[in-house]
């Protein structure tokens, strides 16, 4: 009996150009990488975290997709990085600098991976309200591999972000 593909979680962020349009564009492009309907969170404004002083507010979202049969974490990471470049992202000069598009592979089902190129689940996802709030919107009971509880419980332990709020529908 065939098994269904795992759910893959991708976090999206943007704080340069037209962040809402940038995220919607990326979501549309990711739809083609999913064997089923792409699950899209709302778009959320958030405070820049660990960014240079004066960085503009971010718009963040999360999508959940079921990868195509030939897809691997490495091939999806390549695709995410290609989309970032296509959206105008340049090589980093400053850590956490502003960018038109940031795509992070957060989780690939229950896979745990630790290579120089990719760590799954994303090591800081459980500490980032701007990732967990949109993910909880899609699946509050989502359990990231190795987490001490579902997303909704992880959120209870995080400090508030008074500026984190829904700013737009995914489309």
DSSP file (Angstrom, degrees, kcal/mol; ACC not computed):
  #  RESIDUE AA STRUCTURE BP1 BP2  ACC     N-H-->O    O-->H-N    N-H-->O    O-->H-N    TCO  KAPPA ALPHA  PHI   PSI    X-CA   Y-CA   Z-CA
    1    1 A X              0   0    0      0, 0.0     2,-0.0     0, 0.0     0, 0.0   0.000 360.0 360.0 360.0 124.6    0.0    0.0    0.0
    2    2 A X        -     0   0    0      1,-0.1     2,-0.3     0, 0.0     0, 0.0  -0.331 360.0-135.3 -67.7 145.4    1.6    3.3   -1.1
    3    3 A X        -     0   0    0      1,-0.0     2,-0.2    -2,-0.0    -1,-0.1  -0.720  20.9-110.9 -97.8 152.5    2.3    5.9    1.6
    4    4 A X        -     0   0    0     -2,-0.3    -1,-0.0     1,-0.1     0, 0.0  -0.506  40.6 -97.8 -79.1 151.5    1.4    9.5    1.2
    5    5 A X        -     0   0    0     -2,-0.2    -1,-0.1     1,-0.1   104,-0.1  -0.273  45.8-100.0 -64.6 155.3    4.3   12.0    0.9
    6    6 A X        -     0   0    0      1,-0.1    61,-0.7    -3,-0.1     2,-0.4  -0.315  36.2-104.1 -70.9 158.1    5.4   13.8    4.1
    7    7 A X  E     -A   66   0A   0     59,-0.2   102,-2.8    57,-0.1     2,-0.4  -0.719  34.8-155.4 -80.5 134.1    4.3   17.3    4.8
    8    8 A X  E     -AB  65 108A   0     57,-3.1    57,-2.2    -2,-0.4     2,-0.5  -0.925   2.3-149.4-111.4 135.2    7.1   19.8    4.2
    9    9 A X  E     -AB  64 107A   0     98,-2.6    97,-2.5    -2,-0.4    98,-1.4  -0.916  14.4-177.8-109.6 127.8    7.0   23.2    5.9
   10   10 A X  E     -AB  63 105A   0     53,-2.4    53,-2.6    -2,-0.5     2,-0.4  -0.993  13.6-150.0-124.8 129.3    8.6   26.2    4.3
   11   11 A X  E     -AB  62 104A   0     93,-2.7    93,-2.5    -2,-0.4     2,-0.4  -0.802  12.7-160.4 -97.4 141.2    8.8   29.7    6.0
   12   12 A X  E     +AB  61 103A   0     49,-2.9    49,-2.0    -2,-0.4     2,-0.3  -0.940  13.1 171.0-122.2 142.0    8.7   32.8    3.8
   13   13 A X  E     +AB  60 102A   0     89,-1.9    89,-2.4    -2,-0.4     2,-0.3  -0.994   5.5 171.6-148.5 153.2    9.9   36.3    4.7
   14   14 A X  E     +A   59   0A   0     45,-1.6    45,-2.4    -2,-0.3    86,-0.2  -0.954  15.9 164.0-159.0 139.6   10.4   39.6    3.0
   15   15 A X        +     0   0    0     84,-2.6     2,-0.3    -2,-0.3    41,-0.2   0.165  62.9  73.7-143.1  21.4   11.2   43.2    4.0
   16   16 A X  S    S-     0   0    0     83,-0.8     2,-0.3    84,-0.1     6,-0.1  -0.971  96.8  -6.1-131.0 150.9   12.4   44.8    0.8
   17   17 A X  S    S-     0   0    0     -2,-0.3     2,-0.7     1,-0.1    -3,-0.0  -0.529 129.2 -18.2  72.6-132.6   10.4   45.9   -2.3
   18   18 A X     >  -     0   0    0     -2,-0.3     4,-2.7     1,-0.2     5,-0.2  -0.828  68.5-172.5-108.5  89.0    6.8   44.9   -2.1
   19   19 A X  H  > S+     0   0    0     -2,-0.7     4,-2.4     1,-0.2     5,-0.2   0.843  81.6  51.1 -56.6 -38.5    6.9   42.1    0.6
   20   20 A X  H  > S+     0   0    0      2,-0.2     4,-2.3     1,-0.2    -1,-0.2   0.950 113.8  44.2 -64.9 -46.9    3.3   41.0    0.2
   21   21 A X  H  > S+     0   0    0      1,-0.2     4,-2.5     2,-0.2    -2,-0.2   0.893 111.8  55.0 -62.9 -39.0    3.7   40.7   -3.6
   22   22 A X  H  X S+     0   0    0     -4,-2.7     4,-2.2     1,-0.2    -2,-0.2   0.924 110.7  44.2 -60.5 -44.9    7.0   38.9   -3.1
   23   23 A X  H  X S+     0   0    0     -4,-2.4     4,-2.7     2,-0.2    -2,-0.2   0.910 113.2  50.0 -69.5 -40.9    5.5   36.3   -0.8
   24   24 A X  H  X S+     0   0    0     -4,-2.3     4,-2.4    -5,-0.2    -1,-0.2   0.912 110.7  51.1 -62.8 -40.6    2.5   35.7   -3.0
   25   25 A X  H  X S+     0   0    0     -4,-2.5     4,-2.0     2,-0.2    -2,-0.2   0.940 111.6  47.0 -59.8 -47.7    4.8   35.3   -6.0
   26   26 A X  H  X S+     0   0    0     -4,-2.2     4,-2.3     1,-0.2    -2,-0.2   0.902 110.3  52.5 -63.9 -41.0    6.9   32.7   -4.1
   27   27 A X  H  X S+     0   0    0     -4,-2.7     4,-1.5     1,-0.2    -1,-0.2   0.924 108.4  51.0 -59.9 -43.7    3.8   30.8   -2.9
   28   28 A X  H  X S+     0   0    0     -4,-2.4     4,-0.6     1,-0.2    -1,-0.2   0.900 111.1  48.3 -60.5 -40.2    2.6   30.6   -6.5
   29   29 A X  H >< S+     0   0    0     -4,-2.0     3,-0.7     1,-0.2     4,-0.2   0.857 108.9  53.2 -69.1 -35.0    5.9   29.2   -7.6
   30   30 A X  H >< S+     0   0    0     -4,-2.3     3,-1.8     1,-0.2     4,-0.3   0.754  91.7  75.3 -72.4 -23.5    6.0   26.7   -4.7
   31   31 A X  H >< S+     0   0    0     -4,-1.5     3,-1.5     1,-0.3    -1,-0.2   0.876  90.1  57.6 -54.0 -38.6    2.6   25.4   -5.8
   32   32 A X  T << S+     0   0    0     -3,-0.7    -1,-0.3    -4,-0.6    -2,-0.2   0.654 100.3  58.1 -69.7 -14.9    4.2   23.6   -8.7
   33   33 A X  T <  S+     0   0    0     -3,-1.8    35,-1.0    -4,-0.2     2,-0.4   0.381  92.0  86.9 -94.1   3.4    6.5   21.7   -6.3
   34   34 A X  B <   -F   67   0B   0     -3,-1.5    33,-0.2    -4,-0.3     4,-0.1  -0.873  64.3-152.1-110.8 136.2    3.6   20.1   -4.4
   35   35 A X  S    S+     0   0    0     31,-4.1     2,-0.2    -2,-0.4    32,-0.1   0.599  88.4  25.6 -78.3 -10.1    1.8   16.9   -5.3
   36   36 A X  S    S-     0   0    0     30,-0.4    30,-0.2     1,-0.1    -2,-0.1  -0.720 114.8 -47.3-134.2-173.6   -1.3   18.2   -3.7
   37   37 A X        -     0   0    0     -2,-0.2     2,-0.4     1,-0.1    -1,-0.1  -0.346  59.0-118.0 -61.7 138.4   -2.8   21.6   -2.9
   38   38 A X        -     0   0    0     -4,-0.1     2,-0.6    27,-0.1    27,-0.2  -0.642  22.4-138.7 -75.7 127.8   -0.3   24.0   -1.3
   39   39 A X  E     -C   64   0A   0     25,-2.8    25,-2.2    -2,-0.4     2,-0.5  -0.820  24.0-166.5 -90.7 123.8   -1.5   25.0    2.2
   40   40 A X  E     -C   63   0A   0     -2,-0.6    23,-0.2    23,-0.2   130,-0.2  -0.936   9.2-148.2-119.0 128.2   -0.9   28.8    2.6
   41   41 A X        -     0   0    0     21,-2.4    93,-0.1    -2,-0.5    94,-0.1  -0.340  35.6 -90.3 -78.2 170.1   -1.0   30.8    5.9
   42   42 A X        -     0   0    0     92,-0.1     2,-0.5   127,-0.1    20,-0.3  -0.242  48.8 -99.0 -64.8 169.4   -2.1   34.4    6.1
   43   43 A X  E     -D  168   0A   0    125,-3.1   124,-3.4    18,-0.1   125,-1.5  -0.848  42.5-162.7 -97.2 133.6    0.7   37.0    5.7
   44   44 A X  E     -DE 166  60A   0     16,-3.1    16,-3.4    -2,-0.5     2,-0.3  -0.932  15.1-137.4-121.0 135.8    1.9   38.4    9.0
   45   45 A X  E     +DE 165  59A   0    120,-2.6   120,-1.4    -2,-0.4     2,-0.3  -0.707  33.6 177.6 -84.2 145.9    3.9   41.5    9.7
   46   46 A X  E     - E   0  58A   0     12,-2.2    12,-2.5    -2,-0.3     2,-0.2  -0.989  34.2 -99.7-149.1 156.5    6.6   41.0   12.3
   47   47 A X        -     0   0    0     -2,-0.3     2,-0.1    10,-0.2    83,-0.1  -0.540  50.1-102.6 -70.7 135.5    9.4   42.8   14.1
   48   48 A X        -     0   0    0      7,-0.3     2,-0.5    -2,-0.2     3,-0.2  -0.424  37.7-147.0 -60.4 133.2   12.9   42.1   12.6
   49   49 A X  S    S-     0   0    0      1,-0.2     3,-0.1    -2,-0.1    -1,-0.1  -0.913  71.3 -13.5-109.5 126.4   14.7   39.6   14.8
   50   50 A X  S    S+     0   0    0     -2,-0.5     2,-0.2     1,-0.2    -1,-0.2   0.815 101.3 139.5  55.3  34.0   18.5   39.8   15.2
   51   51 A X        -     0   0    0     -3,-0.2    -1,-0.2     1,-0.1    46,-0.2  -0.648  62.3 -81.8-104.2 162.1   18.6   42.2   12.2
   52   52 A X    >   -     0   0    0     44,-0.4     3,-1.6    43,-0.3    -1,-0.1  -0.258  63.3 -83.6 -58.3 149.3   20.8   45.4   11.7
   53   53 A X  T 3  S+     0   0    0      1,-0.2    -1,-0.1    -3,-0.1     0, 0.0  -0.232 115.8  25.5 -54.5 140.7   19.3   48.5   13.4
   54   54 A X  T 3  S+     0   0    0      1,-0.3    -1,-0.2    -3,-0.1    -2,-0.1   0.504  81.7 156.1  83.5   4.4   16.7   50.3   11.3
   55   55 A X    <   -     0   0    0     -3,-1.6    -7,-0.3     1,-0.1    -1,-0.3  -0.389  45.5-111.9 -63.7 139.6   15.7   47.2    9.4
   56   56 A X        -     0   0    0    -41,-0.2    -1,-0.1     1,-0.1   -40,-0.0  -0.262  41.0 -84.2 -67.9 160.0   12.2   47.5    8.0
   57   57 A X        -     0   0    0    -10,-0.1     2,-0.3     1,-0.1   -10,-0.2  -0.232  47.6-127.1 -57.6 151.7    9.3   45.3    9.3
   58   58 A X  E     - E   0  46A   0    -12,-2.5   -12,-2.2    -3,-0.1     2,-0.5  -0.673   5.8-144.9 -98.0 156.3    9.0   41.9    7.8
   59   59 A X  E     -AE  14  45A   0    -45,-2.4   -45,-1.6    -2,-0.3     2,-0.3  -0.997  29.9-176.3-114.0 129.5    6.1   40.1    6.2
   60   60 A X  E     +AE  13  44A   0    -16,-3.4   -16,-3.1    -2,-0.5     2,-0.3  -0.859  13.1 162.2-126.6 158.5    6.1   36.4    7.0
   61   61 A X  E     -A   12   0A   0    -49,-2.0   -49,-2.9    -2,-0.3     2,-0.4  -0.952  23.3-135.6-159.9 172.1    4.1   33.3    6.1
   62   62 A X  E     -A   11   0A   0    -20,-0.3   -21,-2.4    -2,-0.3     2,-0.3  -0.994  12.7-165.5-135.7 142.3    4.3   29.6    6.1
   63   63 A X  E     -AC  10  40A   0    -53,-2.6   -53,-2.4    -2,-0.4     2,-0.4  -0.942   7.1-153.6-122.0 152.5    3.3   27.0    3.4
   64   64 A X  E     +AC   9  39A   0    -25,-2.2   -25,-2.8    -2,-0.3     2,-0.3  -0.995  22.5 171.1-122.0 130.6    2.9   23.3    3.7
   65   65 A X  E     -A    8   0A   0    -57,-2.2   -57,-3.1    -2,-0.4     2,-0.6  -0.918  34.9-129.3-134.5 160.7    3.4   21.2    0.7
   66   66 A X  E     -A    7   0A   0     -2,-0.3   -31,-4.1   -59,-0.2   -30,-0.4  -0.959  41.1-123.2-109.2 114.3    3.6   17.5   -0.2
   67   67 A X  B     -F   34   0B   0    -61,-0.7   -33,-0.2    -2,-0.6   -62,-0.1  -0.134  22.5-104.0 -63.5 150.4    6.8   17.1   -2.3
   68   68 A X    >   -     0   0    0    -35,-1.0     3,-1.8     1,-0.1    -1,-0.1  -0.315  41.6-101.5 -63.5 155.6    6.7   15.5   -5.7
   69   69 A X  T 3  S+     0   0    0      1,-0.3    -1,-0.1   -64,-0.0    -2,-0.1   0.814 121.4  45.6 -54.4 -35.2    8.0   11.9   -5.9
   70   70 A X  T 3  S+     0   0    0      2,-0.0    -1,-0.3     5,-0.0     2,-0.1   0.532  90.8 110.1 -86.7  -4.5   11.4   12.9   -7.2
   71   71 A X    <   -     0   0    0     -3,-1.8     2,-0.3   -38,-0.1    -4,-0.0  -0.421  43.4-178.0 -74.9 144.7   11.9   15.7   -4.8
   72   72 A X     >  -     0   0    0     -2,-0.1     4,-2.5     1,-0.1     5,-0.3  -0.873  43.8-102.9-129.8 165.0   14.5   15.5   -2.0
   73   73 A X  H  > S+     0   0    0     -2,-0.3     4,-2.3     1,-0.2     5,-0.2   0.909 123.5  50.1 -55.8 -40.1   15.3   18.0    0.8
   74   74 A X  H  > S+     0   0    0      2,-0.2     4,-2.2     1,-0.2    -1,-0.2   0.906 110.7  47.2 -65.5 -42.0   18.5   18.9   -1.1
   75   75 A X  H  > S+     0   0    0      2,-0.2     4,-1.9     1,-0.2    -1,-0.2   0.873 113.2  49.0 -69.9 -34.7   16.6   19.5   -4.4
   76   76 A X  H  X S+     0   0    0     -4,-2.5     4,-2.7     2,-0.2    -2,-0.2   0.909 109.4  52.2 -69.7 -39.4   13.9   21.6   -2.7
   77   77 A X  H  X S+     0   0    0     -4,-2.3     4,-2.5    -5,-0.3     5,-0.2   0.922 108.4  51.6 -59.4 -43.8   16.6   23.6   -0.9
   78   78 A X  H  X S+     0   0    0     -4,-2.2     4,-2.0     1,-0.2    -1,-0.2   0.915 111.0  48.3 -56.8 -43.5   18.2   24.3   -4.3
   79   79 A X  H  X S+     0   0    0     -4,-1.9     4,-2.4     2,-0.2    -2,-0.2   0.910 109.6  51.4 -65.7 -42.9   14.8   25.4   -5.7
   80   80 A X  H  X S+     0   0    0     -4,-2.7     4,-2.1     1,-0.2    -1,-0.2   0.924 111.4  47.5 -60.3 -44.4   14.2   27.7   -2.7
   81   81 A X  H  X S+     0   0    0     -4,-2.5     4,-2.0     1,-0.2    -1,-0.2   0.854 109.8  53.5 -66.5 -34.2   17.6   29.4   -3.1
   82   82 A X  H  X S+     0   0    0     -4,-2.0     4,-2.5    -5,-0.2    -1,-0.2   0.904 108.2  49.9 -65.2 -41.8   16.9   29.8   -6.9
   83   83 A X  H  X S+     0   0    0     -4,-2.4     4,-1.9     2,-0.2    -2,-0.2   0.900 108.1  53.8 -63.9 -40.4   13.6   31.5   -6.1
   84   84 A X  H  <>S+     0   0    0     -4,-2.1     5,-2.5     1,-0.2     4,-0.3   0.934 111.4  45.1 -58.9 -46.0   15.4   33.9   -3.7
   85   85 A X  H ><5S+     0   0    0     -4,-2.0     3,-1.7     1,-0.2    -2,-0.2   0.914 110.5  53.6 -64.5 -42.6   17.9   34.8   -6.4
   86   86 A X  H 3<5S+     0   0    0     -4,-2.5    -1,-0.2     1,-0.3    -2,-0.2   0.839 105.7  54.7 -61.6 -32.2   15.2   35.3   -9.0
   87   87 A X  T 3<5S-     0   0    0     -4,-1.9    -1,-0.3    -5,-0.2    -2,-0.2   0.492 130.4 -95.0 -80.3  -3.2   13.4   37.6   -6.6
   88   88 A X  T < 5 +     0   0    0     -3,-1.7     2,-0.3     1,-0.3    -3,-0.2   0.561  68.4 155.9 105.3   9.7   16.6   39.7   -6.3
   89   89 A X      < -     0   0    0     -5,-2.5    -1,-0.3    -6,-0.2     2,-0.2  -0.524  25.5-157.5 -71.9 134.6   18.3   38.4   -3.2
   90   90 A X        -     0   0    0     -2,-0.3     3,-0.1     1,-0.1    -1,-0.0  -0.668  34.2 -75.1-105.2 162.4   22.0   39.1   -3.3
   91   91 A X        -     0   0    0     -2,-0.2    -1,-0.1     1,-0.1     2,-0.0  -0.275  64.9 -90.6 -56.0 144.2   24.8   37.2   -1.4
   92   92 A X        +     0   0    0      1,-0.2    -1,-0.1    -3,-0.1     3,-0.1  -0.287  47.1 166.8 -60.9 136.5   24.9   38.2    2.3
   93   93 A X  S    S+     0   0    0      1,-0.4     2,-0.4    -3,-0.1    -1,-0.2   0.636  75.5  27.9-110.2 -41.3   27.1   41.1    3.3
   94   94 A X  S >  S-     0   0    0      4,-0.1     3,-1.6   -42,-0.0    -1,-0.4  -0.964  95.7 -99.8-124.4 138.6   25.7   41.5    6.8
   95   95 A X  T 3  S-     0   0    0     -2,-0.4   -43,-0.3     1,-0.3     0, 0.0  -0.344 104.4  -0.8 -57.9 131.3   24.1   38.8    8.9
   96   96 A X  T 3  S+     0   0    0      1,-0.1   -44,-0.4   -45,-0.1    -1,-0.3   0.771  92.1 167.6  59.0  31.6   20.2   39.0    8.8
   97   97 A X    <   -     0   0    0     -3,-1.6    -1,-0.1   -46,-0.2    -5,-0.0  -0.235  45.8 -77.2 -69.3 164.9   20.2   42.0    6.5
   98   98 A X        +     0   0    0    -83,-0.1     2,-0.3   -84,-0.1    -1,-0.1  -0.258  57.7 178.1 -60.6 149.1   17.1   43.1    4.7
   99   99 A X        -     0   0    0     -3,-0.1   -84,-2.6     1,-0.1   -83,-0.8  -0.996  40.8-129.1-155.9 150.5   16.1   41.0    1.7
  100  100 A X  S    S+     0   0    0     -2,-0.3     2,-0.3     1,-0.3   -84,-0.1   0.806  97.5  10.6 -71.1 -28.1   13.3   40.8   -0.9
  101  101 A X        -     0   0    0    -87,-0.1     2,-0.4   -17,-0.1    -1,-0.3  -0.954  57.1-179.5-156.2 132.3   12.8   37.1   -0.2
  102  102 A X  E     -B   13   0A   0    -89,-2.4   -89,-1.9    -2,-0.3     2,-0.5  -0.986   9.5-174.9-131.6 120.7   13.9   34.6    2.4
  103  103 A X  E     -B   12   0A   0     -2,-0.4     2,-0.5   -91,-0.2   -91,-0.2  -0.974   2.8-172.5-120.7 122.0   12.8   31.0    2.1
  104  104 A X  E     -B   11   0A   0    -93,-2.5   -93,-2.7    -2,-0.5     2,-0.8  -0.959  23.7-136.1-119.0 128.8   13.7   28.5    4.9
  105  105 A X  E     +B   10   0A   0     -2,-0.5   -95,-0.2   -95,-0.2    14,-0.2  -0.744  30.4 175.1 -78.1 111.9   13.1   24.8    4.8
  106  106 A X  E     -     0   0A   0    -97,-2.5    16,-2.7    -2,-0.8    15,-0.7   0.892  55.4  -8.4 -91.4 -46.7   11.7   24.2    8.3
  107  107 A X  E     -B    9   0A   0    -98,-1.4   -98,-2.6    14,-0.2     2,-0.4  -0.996  41.6-156.7-155.6 151.1   10.7   20.6    8.3
  108  108 A X  E >   -B    8   0A   0      3,-0.4     3,-2.2    -2,-0.3  -100,-0.2  -0.809  67.4 -74.4-129.5  86.7   10.3   17.5    6.0
  109  109 A X  T 3  S-     0   0    0   -102,-2.8    36,-0.4    -2,-0.4    -1,-0.3  -0.353 101.3 -31.1  55.9-133.5    7.8   15.2    7.8
  110  110 A X  T 3  S+     0   0    0     -3,-0.1    -1,-0.3    34,-0.1     2,-0.1   0.207 100.1 135.6-100.6  16.0    9.6   13.6   10.7
  111  111 A X    <   -     0   0    0     -3,-2.2     2,-0.5    34,-0.0    -3,-0.4  -0.393  39.0-160.0 -65.7 135.8   13.0   13.6    9.0
  112  112 A X        +     0   0    0     -2,-0.1     2,-0.4    -5,-0.1     9,-0.2  -0.985  18.6 169.4-115.8 129.2   16.0   14.6   11.1
  113  113 A X  E     -G  120   0C   0      7,-2.5     7,-2.7    -2,-0.5     2,-0.3  -0.999  18.0-178.8-143.0 137.8   19.0   15.8    9.1
  114  114 A X  E     +G  119   0C   0     -2,-0.4     2,-0.3     5,-0.2     5,-0.2  -0.760  26.5 140.4-142.9  93.2   22.2   17.5   10.2
  115  115 A X        -     0   0    0      3,-2.5    -2,-0.1    -2,-0.3     0, 0.0  -0.808  65.1-102.5-123.8 166.6   24.6   18.2    7.3
  116  116 A X  S    S+     0   0    0     -2,-0.3     3,-0.1     1,-0.2    -1,-0.0   0.796 123.0  40.6 -59.1 -25.7   26.9   21.2    6.6
  117  117 A X  S    S+     0   0    0      1,-0.3     2,-0.3     0, 0.0    -1,-0.2   0.780 124.5  18.8 -93.3 -30.4   24.3   22.4    4.1
  118  118 A X        -     0   0    0      2,-0.0    -3,-2.5     4,-0.0     2,-0.5  -0.988  52.0-167.8-151.8 131.8   21.0   21.6    5.7
  119  119 A X  E     -G  114   0C   0     -2,-0.3     2,-0.4    -5,-0.2    -5,-0.2  -0.989  27.4-130.9-119.9 127.2   19.7   20.9    9.2
  120  120 A X  E    S+G  113   0C   0     -7,-2.7    -7,-2.5    -2,-0.5     2,-0.2  -0.993  88.6  31.5-129.0 136.6   16.1   19.6    9.6
  121  121 A X  S    S-     0   0    0    -15,-0.7   -14,-0.2    -2,-0.4   -15,-0.1   0.663 110.4-101.6 -66.0 164.2   14.1   20.6   11.4
  122  122 A X    >   -     0   0    0    -16,-2.7     3,-1.2    -2,-0.2     4,-0.5  -0.333  31.2-131.8 -54.6 128.0   15.3   24.1   11.2
  123  123 A X  T 3  S+     0   0    0      1,-0.3    -1,-0.2    -4,-0.2     3,-0.1   0.711 100.3  35.7 -64.3 -21.7   17.3   24.6   14.4
  124  124 A X  T >  S+     0   0    0      1,-0.1     3,-1.7     2,-0.1     4,-0.4   0.390  85.8  99.9-110.7   3.4   15.6   28.0   15.4
  125  125 A X  G X  S+     0   0    0     -3,-1.2     3,-1.5     1,-0.3     7,-0.3   0.894  80.6  54.7 -57.9 -42.1   12.1   27.4   14.1
  126  126 A X  G 3  S+     0   0    0     -4,-0.5    -1,-0.3     1,-0.3    -2,-0.1   0.548 108.3  50.9 -70.4  -5.8   10.7   26.6   17.6
  127  127 A X  G <  S+     0   0    0     -3,-1.7     2,-0.7     1,-0.1    -1,-0.3   0.372  92.2  87.3-108.0   1.1   12.1   29.9   18.9
  128  128 A X    X>  -     0   0    0     -3,-1.5     4,-2.6    -4,-0.4     3,-1.6  -0.875  51.5-170.2-114.0 107.0   10.5   32.1   16.2
  129  129 A X  H 3> S+     0   0    0     -2,-0.7     4,-2.7     1,-0.3     5,-0.3   0.851  89.1  63.4 -59.5 -34.5    7.0   33.4   16.8
  130  130 A X  H 34 S+     0   0    0      1,-0.2    -1,-0.3     2,-0.2     4,-0.2   0.644 111.9  37.2 -70.0 -12.4    7.0   34.7   13.2
  131  131 A X  H <> S+     0   0    0     -3,-1.6     4,-1.8    -6,-0.2    -2,-0.2   0.792 118.2  47.8 -96.2 -45.2    7.3   31.1   12.0
  132  132 A X  H  X S+     0   0    0     -4,-2.6     4,-3.0    -7,-0.3     5,-0.2   0.858 105.4  56.7 -71.1 -36.7    5.1   29.3   14.6
  133  133 A X  H  X S+     0   0    0     -4,-2.7     4,-1.6     2,-0.2    -1,-0.2   0.958 112.0  41.5 -61.7 -50.5    2.1   31.7   14.4
  134  134 A X  H  > S+     0   0    0     -5,-0.3     4,-1.2    -4,-0.2    -1,-0.2   0.888 116.1  50.9 -64.1 -34.9    1.6   31.1   10.7
  135  135 A X  H  X S+     0   0    0     -4,-1.8     4,-3.1     1,-0.2     3,-0.4   0.905 107.7  52.4 -66.4 -40.3    2.3   27.4   11.1
  136  136 A X  H  X S+     0   0    0     -4,-3.0     4,-0.5     1,-0.2    -1,-0.2   0.824 102.7  59.9 -64.1 -30.6   -0.3   27.2   14.0
  137  137 A X  H  < S+     0   0    0     -4,-1.6    -1,-0.2    -5,-0.2    -2,-0.2   0.886 114.6  35.1 -61.9 -38.8   -2.8   28.8   11.7
  138  138 A X  H  < S-     0   0    0     -4,-1.2    -2,-0.2    -3,-0.4     2,-0.2   0.877 143.3  -1.0 -82.4 -41.1   -2.4   25.9    9.2
  139  139 A X  H ><  -     0   0    0     -4,-3.1     3,-2.1    -5,-0.1    12,-0.3  -0.642  57.4-176.7-155.5  87.2   -1.8   23.1   11.8
  140  140 A X  T 3< S+     0   0    0     -4,-0.5    12,-2.1     1,-0.3    13,-0.3   0.749  89.7  52.2 -61.9 -22.8   -1.8   24.0   15.5
  141  141 A X  T 3  S+     0   0    0     10,-0.2    -1,-0.3     9,-0.2    -5,-0.1   0.335  77.5 135.4 -95.0   6.8   -1.0   20.3   16.4
  142  142 A X    <   -     0   0    0     -3,-2.1     9,-2.3    -7,-0.2     2,-0.6  -0.320  43.5-152.8 -56.2 132.9    2.0   20.2   14.0
  143  143 A X        -     0   0    0      7,-0.2     2,-0.2     8,-0.1     7,-0.1  -0.933   2.3-148.4-115.5 109.6    4.8   18.5   15.8
  144  144 A X    >   -     0   0    0     -2,-0.6     3,-2.6     5,-0.4     5,-0.2  -0.564  41.1 -89.7 -72.6 138.3    8.3   19.5   14.6
  145  145 A X  T 3  S+     0   0    0    -36,-0.4    -1,-0.1     1,-0.3     3,-0.1  -0.228 112.3   9.2 -52.7 129.5   10.7   16.6   15.0
  146  146 A X  T 3  S+     0   0    0      1,-0.3    -1,-0.3    -3,-0.1     2,-0.1   0.347  94.6 137.2  83.3  -6.4   12.4   16.7   18.4
  147  147 A X    <   -     0   0    0     -3,-2.6    -1,-0.3     1,-0.1     3,-0.1  -0.366  61.0-127.5 -72.7 154.5   10.1   19.4   19.8
  148  148 A X  S    S-     0   0    0     -3,-0.1     2,-0.3     1,-0.1    -1,-0.1   0.503  83.6 -15.7 -81.0  -3.6    8.7   19.1   23.3
  149  149 A X  S    S-     0   0    0     -5,-0.2    -5,-0.4    -7,-0.1    -1,-0.1  -0.973  90.7 -55.0-178.5 177.1    5.1   19.6   22.1
  150  150 A X    >>  -     0   0    0     -2,-0.3     4,-2.0    -7,-0.1     3,-1.2  -0.190  59.6 -97.3 -67.5 165.0    3.0   20.8   19.2
  151  151 A X  H 3> S+     0   0    0     -9,-2.3     4,-2.2     1,-0.3     5,-0.2   0.854 122.4  59.1 -51.0 -43.7    3.3   24.2   17.7
  152  152 A X  H 3> S+     0   0    0    -12,-2.1     4,-0.8     1,-0.2    -1,-0.3   0.843 108.7  45.4 -60.9 -33.0    0.5   25.6   19.8
  153  153 A X  H <> S+     0   0    0     -3,-1.2     4,-0.7   -13,-0.3     3,-0.4   0.872 108.2  55.8 -76.6 -37.9    2.3   24.7   23.0
  154  154 A X  H >< S+     0   0    0     -4,-2.0     3,-1.0     1,-0.2     4,-0.4   0.880 102.6  58.2 -60.0 -37.0    5.7   26.0   21.8
  155  155 A X  H >< S+     0   0    0     -4,-2.2     3,-1.4     1,-0.2    -1,-0.2   0.846  95.3  63.4 -62.3 -34.5    4.0   29.4   21.2
  156  156 A X  H 3< S+     0   0    0     -4,-0.8    -1,-0.2    -3,-0.4    -2,-0.2   0.785 102.7  50.1 -62.0 -26.7    3.0   29.6   24.9
  157  157 A X  T << S+     0   0    0     -3,-1.0    -1,-0.3    -4,-0.7     2,-0.3   0.488  93.3  92.8 -91.7  -3.6    6.6   29.7   25.9
  158  158 A X  S <  S-     0   0    0     -3,-1.4   -30,-0.1    -4,-0.4   -31,-0.0  -0.632  81.9-107.5 -93.3 148.6    7.7   32.5   23.6
  159  159 A X        -     0   0    0     -2,-0.3   -30,-0.1     1,-0.1    -1,-0.1  -0.378  45.8-100.0 -65.9 152.0    7.8   36.2   24.4
  160  160 A X        -     0   0    0      1,-0.0     2,-0.5    -2,-0.0    -1,-0.1  -0.293  20.0-149.4 -70.6 157.9    5.1   38.2   22.7
  161  161 A X    >   -     0   0    0      3,-0.1     3,-1.9     1,-0.1    -1,-0.0  -0.916   7.6-163.3-124.0 100.9    5.7   40.3   19.6
  162  162 A X  T 3  S+     0   0    0     -2,-0.5    -1,-0.1     1,-0.3    -2,-0.0   0.715  88.8  50.3 -60.7 -21.0    3.2   43.2   20.0
  163  163 A X  T 3  S+     0   0    0     -3,-0.1     2,-0.5     2,-0.0    -1,-0.3   0.510  80.9 109.6 -97.0  -5.2    3.6   44.0   16.3
  164  164 A X    <   +     0   0    0     -3,-1.9     2,-0.3  -120,-0.1  -118,-0.2  -0.601  45.0 134.4 -74.4 119.2    3.0   40.5   15.0
  165  165 A X  E     -D   45   0A   0   -120,-1.4  -120,-2.6    -2,-0.5     2,-0.3  -0.988  61.4 -87.5-160.2 158.4   -0.4   40.4   13.3
  166  166 A X  E     +D   44   0A   0     -2,-0.3  -122,-0.3  -122,-0.2     3,-0.1  -0.541  40.2 171.8 -69.9 131.7   -2.1   39.3   10.1
  167  167 A X  E     +     0   0A   0   -124,-3.4     2,-0.3     1,-0.4  -123,-0.2   0.584  59.6   0.8-116.2 -17.7   -1.8   41.9    7.4
  168  168 A X  E     -D   43   0A   0   -125,-1.5  -125,-3.1  -148,-0.0    -1,-0.4  -0.989  69.0-102.9-165.1 157.9   -3.1   40.1    4.3
  169  169 A X        -     0   0    0     -2,-0.3  -127,-0.1  -127,-0.2  -128,-0.1  -0.515  37.9-116.4 -78.9 156.4   -4.7   36.9    3.0
  170  170 A X              0   0    0   -130,-0.2    -1,-0.1    -2,-0.2  -143,-0.1   0.804 360.0 360.0 -65.8 -26.2   -2.3   34.6    1.0
  171  171 A X              0   0    0   -131,-0.1    -1,-0.1     0, 0.0  -129,-0.1   0.196 360.0 360.0 136.6 360.0   -4.6   35.3   -2.0
